[in-house]
Amino acid sequence: MSTECRPALAHHWLVADRGGERVLAEMRSLFPKAPISTLVYLRGCVESWNAGTLPKGDVIESPLSLLPRARLGYKWLLPLHPWAFASLGVPSGTSFVLSSDAAMVKGLRVPKGVPHVCYCHSPPRYIWDMQSEYIPDKGVYGRMSAFLFKVLTAHARRFDRAAAQRVDYFIANSTFVAERIRRYYGRESSIIHPPVSVQDFEVGRLAEDFYLIVSQLTPYKRVDLAVKAFTKLGKKLVVIGTGSEMDRLVGIAGPSVRLVGRQPFAVVKDHFERCRGFIHPQIEDFGIAAVEAQAAGRPVIAFRGGGALDTVLEARTGVFFERQTEDSLADAVLRFEKMPGEKWTGDCRKNACRFSGARFRNELKELLVSKLPWVFQGYQWGD
């Protein structure tokens, strides 16, 4: 059967090199010749893959890519996403499909009888349960936009749930996402945590007197809680990242808080390795940055919810706060500072190593072989 196994990959969209694309990169290392079907592909976006450009013919785009500027404005074309994903296919002769999905690529056309395994980063928040975070309903135009967005996404929800029923097996990236898959799709899933580039970070540097956030500055990230808490405490906080919340956060930040915008990886790495602790005030599906902090030997002060419950070990690699309020976060910081400072480094690094790329590949391979032994019998896996 190994000579007949012709795998294909699918990914929601290829426009940046982030956590989802790291997952896709590890998948492609197992299936190096597999083509990738996606909504749109912005050439040069995956910087770590062949100098950022995939070989011609390796990527199959949906018809949406034919529209003017769709590769940059694809998010504004959400009403067309169900049609575009339903029009997206895989090459003739494909014998297995593995999708990496945080949107609706699970709804692509898969030939009858071809098994489809979906690695789900999350049922898309913007159509299921966080619409108000994506489209604020302030002002007349804001309320009109929010209403129209909700009407348009009703069809997207129906499409997404129907597509989920055609998937043979789901893989969730965290316990939190497994519950979301169960709630919105009525499906069970196995859990394989995503890969984190633990090897990119070093331990052993002296911790300095500042805390760190590395995040997109969007409302659901709740960076505002940290800005308010650290302004109130008068303690130093560095915020790396940019987004729609930047101006508002600058306006409420006191002198102890610095918002430095988007930074190159060398600067991010340096701050991870020198900070006293990493602040994680949001509910994330997984939360790669919290693991990166631990890879640098730094503890995490996290809200007790979401993927942090899988990645942070209480009193060993971090502390939790119970309510998403500035006072609850401030109390956790003060509690953290009473704990011995030398206790964190070894446990943090050891815990982060649970999320390596090699571990991800091994777990994924073992799951696929256990679920679909007839597909992969004798298959020659990539490195």
Sequence and secondary structure as in RCSB ss.txt:
>XXXX:A:sequence
MSTECRPALAHHWLVADRGGERVLAEMRSLFPKAPISTLVYLRGCVESWNAGTLPKGDVIESPLSLLPRARLGYK
WLLPLHPWAFASLGVPSGTSFVLSSDAAMVKGLRVPKGVPHVCYCHSPPRYIWDMQSEYIPDKGVYGRMSAFLFK
VLTAHARRFDRAAAQRVDYFIANSTFVAERIRRYYGRESSIIHPPVSVQDFEVGRLAEDFYLIVSQLTPYKRVDL
AVKAFTKLGKKLVVIGTGSEMDRLVGIAGPSVRLVGRQPFAVVKDHFERCRGFIHPQIEDFGIAAVEAQAAGRPV
IAFRGGGALDTVLEARTGVFFERQTEDSLADAVLRFEKMPGEKWTGDCRKNACRFSGARFRNELKELLVSKLPWV
FQGYQWGD
>XXXX:A:secstr
 GGG  EEEEES BSS SHHHHHHHHHHHHSTT  EEES B TT BTTSTTB   TTSEEE GGGGSTTHHHHGG
GGGGGHHHHHHH    TT  EEEEEESSSGGGS   TT  EEEEES S HHHHT HHHHS   HHHHHHHHHHHH
HHHHHHHHHHHHHHHH SEEEESSHHHHHHHHHHH   EEE      GGG        S EEEE    GGG HHH
HHHHHHHHT  EEEE  STTHHHHHHH  TTEEEEES  HHHHHHHHHH SEEEE S  SS HHHHHHHHTT  E
EEESSTTHHHH  BTTTEEEESSSSHHHHHHHHHHHHTS GGGSHHHHHHHHGGG HHHHHHHHHHHHHHH HHH
HTT     
